[in-house]
Amino acid sequence: MLRVLESSQQVKTKHKHALGSVLSEAFADQITTQHEKTSKSLVRRDRRATADRYIDMMFYTPLPDDKLINRLVAWTTAQDEYTANGEKLSKQFAHVEISFPFTLDNKSFEDEQTMGFSIVQNKTVSLRLKHWRPEYTAIRVYVDAAIYVKLYQTCMLLDLQNIRFDQFAMYGAVILPLHVLMERNRKDHGTYCSKIITEVLQQFNIGGQRFLQLIPCLSTPSLLYKFIKTCSHTVAPVVSPLAIGQQG
């Protein structure tokens, strides 16, 4: 535990030192470059041959004895998908995060940890070191090195802004009128996991044109999963060490 805390503190310190050079460029010109849970596999995009880095989109499926609110969110926002054999599956996710496996200078983190970016109920937006529990399903998305750095830097900055959780919009995303959701912003109202993650991915055109059609305030973890997976037209299963996470 002490080692994990020390490692986390070291990363935080490096982030602070890096901000001097980050602030002037993190929101600069928009750079346009850019299986399944049952086997705990990753979906890899067909751009792997040309991309330099990758992120893992981590989708959390609540257990039967999980918190009621997590199970309700997953159930009410479930998305159906069909296997190659025509079998219908219901994907029920309650939370989503972006996992950064490498530092800005392309080094791995200690103890098989990665940096997870998201927000949870009653907390603020954060970027922190973590392991991943087996309840997470991962979709791997390959990106250019420049995009990876810009995305990481953007998440670093958002981590420092004390953006709170927008409980009203999160739990009302599937029933509230669109104009009500569109009026809510980070500064005054806060945000929620699938909304802010959709926004930062779209900021750097990750996912392509179809993904840009997803309205962030209507995004739920299950819907985001469906869009991200649909954008990966050519897929191949890759066994992931993230599927053997310890906590998260």
C-alpha positions in Angstrom: 0.0 0.0 0.0 2.8 2.4 0.9 4.5 1.7 -2.4 1.3 2.5 -4.3 0.8 5.7 -2.4 4.4 6.8 -3.0 4.1 5.9 -6.7 0.8 7.9 -7.0 2.5 10.9 -5.3 5.4 10.8 -7.7 3.1 10.8 -10.6 1.1 13.8 -9.2 4.4 15.7 -8.7 5.5 15.0 -12.2 2.1 16.3 -13.4 2.5 19.6 -11.6 6.0 20.1 -13.1 4.7 19.4 -16.5 1.9 21.9 -16.4 4.1 24.8 -17.2 4.6 23.5 -20.7 1.1 21.9 -20.9 -1.1 24.9 -20.2 -0.1 26.8 -23.4 -0.6 23.9 -25.7 -3.1 21.4 -24.2 -6.1 23.1 -25.8 -4.2 24.3 -28.9 -5.2 23.4 -32.5 -7.6 20.4 -32.6 -5.5 17.5 -33.9 -7.5 15.3 -36.2 -6.1 11.8 -36.5 -7.7 9.9 -35.6 -14.1 -9.2 -27.2 -16.1 -9.3 -25.5 -16.7 -9.2 -21.7 -17.3 -13.0 -21.6 -13.7 -13.7 -22.4 -12.4 -10.4 -20.9 -10.8 -9.6 -24.2 -9.9 -6.3 -25.9 -11.1 -5.1 -29.3 -8.3 -3.6 -31.3 -8.8 -1.2 -34.1 -7.5 -1.9 -37.6 -5.3 1.3 -37.4 -2.8 -0.6 -35.2 -0.3 -1.0 -38.0 0.1 2.8 -38.3 -0.7 4.1 -34.7 2.0 4.5 -32.1 0.0 4.4 -28.9 -3.3 3.2 -27.5 -5.8 3.9 -24.8 -8.2 1.4 -23.2 -11.8 2.3 -22.7 -12.9 0.6 -19.5 -16.6 -0.3 -19.0 -17.8 -1.4 -15.6 -20.5 -4.1 -15.2 -22.1 -4.0 -11.7 -22.3 -7.3 -9.8 -25.7 -8.7 -8.6 -24.9 -7.4 -5.1 -23.5 -4.1 -6.2 -24.9 -0.7 -5.1 -28.5 -0.3 -6.1 -27.9 2.9 -8.0 -25.2 1.2 -10.1 -27.5 -1.7 -11.0 -30.3 0.7 -11.9 -28.1 2.8 -14.1 -26.9 -0.3 -15.9 -30.4 -1.7 -16.3 -32.2 1.4 -17.5 -29.5 2.4 -20.0 -28.8 -1.1 -21.4 -28.0 -1.5 -25.1 -28.6 -4.6 -27.1 -26.1 -6.1 -29.5 -26.0 -9.2 -31.6 -23.3 -11.8 -32.0 -22.2 -13.3 -35.3 -24.6 -16.1 -34.7 -27.5 -13.7 -34.3 -27.8 -14.0 -30.5 -29.0 -10.9 -28.8 -27.0 -9.7 -25.8 -27.8 -7.0 -23.4 -24.8 -4.8 -22.5 -25.3 -3.2 -19.1 -22.6 -0.9 -17.9 -22.8 1.6 -15.0 -19.5 3.4 -15.4 -16.7 4.2 -17.9 -13.1 5.4 -17.7 -10.2 6.0 -20.0 -7.1 4.0 -19.1 -3.7 5.5 -20.0 -1.1 2.7 -19.9 1.9 4.9 -20.6 3.4 8.2 -19.2 3.8 11.2 -21.4 7.4 10.0 -22.2 6.1 6.6 -23.1 7.1 4.6 -20.0 4.9 2.0 -18.2 3.6 2.7 -14.7 4.8 0.5 -11.8 2.9 -2.5 -10.4 0.9 -3.0 -13.6 -1.1 0.1 -12.9 -2.4 2.6 -15.4 -3.8 6.1 -15.1 -7.6 6.1 -15.1 -9.6 9.2 -16.1 -13.2 9.7 -15.1 -15.6 10.9 -12.4 -17.7 9.0 -9.9 -20.7 10.0 -7.7 -19.9 12.5 -5.0 -16.4 13.0 -6.3 -14.7 15.3 -8.8 -13.1 14.6 -12.2 -9.8 12.8 -11.6 -6.8 11.2 -13.2 -5.3 8.6 -10.9 -3.2 5.5 -10.7 -5.2 2.3 -10.3 -5.6 -1.4 -11.0 -8.7 -2.7 -12.7 -11.2 -5.2 -11.3 -12.3 -8.1 -13.5 -15.8 -6.5 -13.7 -14.3 -4.1 -16.3 -14.6 -4.8 -20.0 -11.9 -3.1 -22.2 -11.9 -1.8 -25.7 -8.5 -0.9 -27.0 -8.3 2.1 -29.3 -5.0 2.9 -31.1 -4.1 6.5 -31.6 -1.1 8.5 -32.9 1.5 9.5 -30.3 0.7 13.2 -30.7 -3.0 12.5 -30.0 -2.1 10.4 -27.0 0.0 13.2 -25.5 -2.7 15.8 -26.1 -5.4 13.7 -24.7 -3.4 12.8 -21.6 -2.5 16.5 -21.1 -6.1 17.5 -21.4 -7.2 15.0 -18.8 -4.4 16.3 -16.5 -5.8 19.8 -16.7 -9.4 18.6 -16.1 -8.2 16.8 -13.0 -7.1 20.1 -11.6 -10.4 22.0 -12.2 -12.5 20.4 -9.4 -15.3 19.6 -11.7 -18.1 18.0 -9.6 -20.5 15.2 -10.4 -23.8 16.3 -12.0 -26.1 13.8 -10.4 -29.3 15.5 -11.8 -28.1 15.1 -15.5 -26.5 11.7 -15.1 -29.6 10.0 -13.7 -31.9 12.0 -16.0 -30.0 11.6 -19.2 -32.5 9.1 -20.6 -35.7 11.0 -19.6 -34.9 14.7 -19.5 -35.6 16.9 -22.6 -32.5 17.5 -24.7 -32.6 21.3 -24.2 -32.4 20.9 -20.4 -29.4 18.6 -20.7 -27.7 20.9 -23.2 -27.9 23.9 -20.9 -25.9 22.2 -18.2 -22.2 22.9 -18.2 -19.1 21.8 -16.3 -18.5 25.0 -14.4 -22.0 25.5 -13.1 -23.4 22.1 -12.9 -20.6 19.5 -13.2 -20.5 16.5 -15.4 -20.6 12.7 -15.4 -18.4 9.9 -16.6 -19.8 9.1 -20.0 -20.4 12.8 -20.9 -16.9 14.1 -20.2 -15.2 11.1 -21.8 -17.3 11.5 -24.9 -16.4 15.2 -25.0 -12.6 14.6 -24.7 -12.6 11.8 -27.3 -14.5 14.0 -29.7 -12.2 16.9 -29.1 -9.4 14.9 -30.7 -11.6 13.1 -33.3 -11.0 9.7 -31.7 -13.6 7.3 -33.1 -14.2 9.0 -36.4 -17.1 10.7 -38.0 -19.8 8.4 -36.7 -18.6 8.9 -33.1 -18.8 12.6 -33.6 -22.6 12.3 -34.0 -23.0 11.1 -30.4 -24.4 14.0 -28.3 -22.3 14.0 -25.1 -25.1 14.9 -22.7 -27.1 11.9 -24.0 -24.1 9.5 -23.7 -24.4 6.7 -21.2 -21.7 4.0 -20.4 -23.6 1.4 -22.4 -24.3 3.7 -25.4 -20.6 4.9 -25.4 -19.6 1.2 -25.5 -21.8 0.6 -28.5 -20.5 3.6 -30.4 -16.8 2.8 -29.6 -17.2 -0.8 -30.6 -19.2 0.1 -33.8 -16.4 2.4 -34.8 -14.0 -0.6 -34.7 -15.0 -2.2 -38.0 -12.1 -4.7 -38.1 -11.6 -6.4 -34.8 -9.5 -9.1 -33.3 -9.5 -10.4 -29.8 -6.4 -9.7 -27.7 -6.0 -11.2 -24.2 -5.5 -8.3 -21.8 -3.6 -8.1 -18.5 -6.2 -5.4 -17.5 -8.7 -8.2 -17.1 -6.9 -9.5 -14.1 -7.0 -6.2 -12.1 -7.1 -6.1 -8.3 -9.1 -3.0 -7.6 -10.5 0.1 -9.2 
